[in-house]
Amino acid sequence: MNYYIIHNGQQVGPMPKEQLLAYGLCPTSKVWCEGMPKWVDASTVADLQPLLASQQPPTPQPPYQSGYQQPPYGQPVNNQPQEIGFGDAIKICFNKFADFEGRGRRSEFWWWYLFTVLVGWVPYLGWIASLVFIIPTLAAGARRLHDTGRSGWLQLLMFIPCIGLIILIIWWCEDSKGDNEYGPSPKYPGMIG
């Protein structure tokens, strides 16, 4: 049976259960496999109990201190979600070039959109870039809609003049919802939508 795991705020998988250890499997890790209705804690999956029991307890990490050390992407600092910057968003969207699965944060989507607009203004490069960026922009838009609990197919509303684009912009501007059918919230881990 192959599993998916949420690692650093991103969905990873499918993989055999033994490989989950490489992604830091712990009792509170969110996992999913075919047949499960939603993402659950690894501790609630009977098939993973022997794997969790074989692990040594993790050594406690020092708390993150302001100006001292930044946590990995997606990990909250003082219960505040970590912001995604311009460069992070571009890297994420290029890494997920044609990935229409999972969820994407609002800042990820809008920084990517700004990047495509800026590149589009470059003489002689703009029209080539607009062709190259079609798929990653649609993928980022779909992940953004998933984050608000909507289907990525709703991007087809773009073909309705004016009204469709206005509706999409409103949805793209909404804040992240809690965990939903597309995975756990990348902004508010553990929050139920």
N, C-alpha and C positions, 0 to 999 in steps of 0.2 A: 504494500500500500504506500503510495507517495503522498507526502505532506508538503504544505506551504507554511512558512513562518514569517513573522514580521521581524525584520532585522534592521535596526537604525531607522525605523519609521517607514521602511519599504518592504513590500511583499517579495519574498524570495521562494523559488520552488518551481516545479515539483522536485522532490528528492526523497530517497528512502529515509526511514526514521533515524538510522544511525548517523546520517549526515547532518541531522539537526544539531548535534553537539558542536559542530564546527561553527554554528551561528549563535552560540551562547544559549542553548536551550536551558531554561530553568522553569520551575513550576508556574511562574506567572507569564511565560512567553505565550503570545497569541499564536495558535496554530489552526490549520484547517486542512481537511482532506475531503475527497469526493464522498458524498453521503452525509456530511455534517451540514446542518441547516445554517450555521453561522460560525464565526471565529470564536474559539474558546481558549481558556487557559490550558496549558499543557498538562497541568496537574489533574484535570478532569477527564483526560483521555486514558482509558485503561491500557491501551496498547503501548503507551509511552511510560507507564509507571516503572517497569524494570529499568528503562534507560535513565529516568530521573533518579532512581534509587542508587544507581551505580556511580553517580557523580559525587565528587567531593564538594562540600559546601564552599561557596565562593568567599574569597577573602574580602573583607569590607574595604571599600574605596573611600578615600577622604572626600568630604563634601567639596563641591565646586565653590571656589571663592572668586569674587569679582576681581577681574584683572589678572588672576593667577592662571586659570586653566579654563578652556572652553570645552563644554561637553560635546559629544558626537551629535551630528545632525539629528534633529527630531527629539532630543532629550530636553525636558524642561529645566530651567534654572529658576529656583525659588518659585515653583509652580507656574512659571511663565513660559509659553512655548518659544523655542528659539526661532529667530527670524531667518528667513532665506534671503540672501542678498542677490544682487544682479548676476555676479559670476556663478553662484551656486545654482541659480535657476537655469542659466544657459547650460551648465554642465549636466544637470538633471535631465533637461529636455533633449540634449544630444544623446545622453546615455539611454534614454527611453524613446529613441527616435520614432519608432512605430509601435509603441506599447500603449494600447488603448485600454488596458486593464488597470485596476487599482484606483488610487485617489491622488489628487494633486492639490497642494495648498494654493490659496488665493495669490500670495506673493509670488509663488513659482510661475503661475500662469501670466500674471501681469508683467513681471520682469521679462519673461520670454517674449511677450507681445511687444514690449518696448524695444527689445533687441531686434526683432524682425522689422519694425518700423524704421529704426535707425539704419539698419543694413539696406533696407529698401531705398533709402535716400542717396546711397552711394552711386554716383554716375557709372553707367555701364555694368554695374554689379547688381543693381536693384531688381531688374527683371529676372535675372538668373536666380538670385536669392529667393525671390517670391515663388519660383517653381520648386526650388529645393526645400523650402520651409513649409510647403503645403501639408505634408504628412505629419511632421512633428508638431505643427500648430494645431491640426485637428486632434492629434493624440493628446496634447496638453489640454485642449478644450474639453475633450471627453473625460479625462481624469478630473478636471475641475468640476464638471457637472456631477460626476460620481461623488465627489466630496460633499456636494449639497444634497445628495440622495436622489439624483435624477439620472436617467439614462443618457449616455453619450450620443445616442441617435437623435436626441432633441436638437443637435446642431443643424439638422436639416431645416430648422426654422429660418436659417439664414436666407433660404430661397423665397421667403415671404417678404416682399419689399418693405423696408422700414420697420414695421411692427415686429417681425421675427428677430431682427438684429437687436432691437431695443429690449425685447424679452430676454434674449441670451445675455446681454450685457448686465441686466439686473440680476440674473442667476449667477453669472460669473463673479459679481461683486459681493454675493452673500458670504457670510462667514462659514467656516467649516462646521459641519454637523458632527454629532457623535458617531460611534460605530454604526455601520449600516451594512447592507448586503454586499457592498463593494470592498469592505475591509474595515479595519480599525481607523479611527481618526488620526491623520498624521499630525494634526495640531494639538488635539486634546486627547492623548492616549488614555484609554480606559473609560472615557465618557460615553454613556449610552445615549443614542440619538433618539 
